[in-house]
Amino acid sequence: MKERGAFLDELQERFFANAHNGSDDRRVLVILQGLDTAGKGGIIRHVFGMMDPLGLHLASFGKPTDEELSHQFLWRVEKQLPPAGRIGAFDRSRYEDVLIGRVDQLAEPDEIDRR
């Protein structure tokens, strides 16, 4: 793990530096989807914890806030996309928005089906 961590940290630092100097606008997004206690948080701690936090962008999604509900349903997801040169991790995916919307009746059934 230590050897892999040093390698990941070096790659992530280069990735960040290339974006910072304007030579590369790519970004990486890792989406972790699983049931509660599936280990999503552990993956984030163990894998992303080996990299410089400056180059990371982590986001998790729970029940939408009132502000989030006032926008289209992907608005809060789009806001959390990592900027150039950063590695992003989503603890849960946009699919969660459909599930929570159905369970908590945050949108009409036809809208949930459309999503």
Rosetta blueprint (number, residue, H / E / L):
1 M L
2 K H
3 E H
4 R H
5 G H
6 A H
7 F H
8 L H
9 D H
10 E H
11 L H
12 Q H
13 E H
14 R H
15 F H
16 F H
17 A H
18 N H
19 A H
20 H H
21 N L
22 G L
23 S L
24 D L
25 D L
26 R L
27 R L
28 V E
29 L E
30 V E
31 I E
32 L E
33 Q L
34 G L
35 L L
36 D L
37 T L
38 A L
39 G L
40 K H
41 G H
42 G H
43 I H
44 I H
45 R H
46 H H
47 V H
48 F H
49 G L
50 M L
51 M L
52 D L
53 P H
54 L H
55 G H
56 L E
57 H E
58 L E
59 A E
60 S E
61 F L
62 G L
63 K L
64 P L
65 T L
66 D H
67 E H
68 E H
69 L H
70 S L
71 H L
72 Q L
73 F L
74 L L
75 W H
76 R H
77 V H
78 E H
79 K H
80 Q L
81 L L
82 P L
83 P L
84 A L
85 G L
86 R L
87 I E
88 G E
89 A E
90 F E
91 D E
92 R L
93 S L
94 R L
95 Y H
96 E H
97 D H
98 V H
99 L H
100 I H
101 G H
102 R H
103 V H
104 D L
105 Q L
106 L L
107 A L
108 E L
109 P H
110 D H
111 E H
112 I H
113 D H
114 R H
115 R L
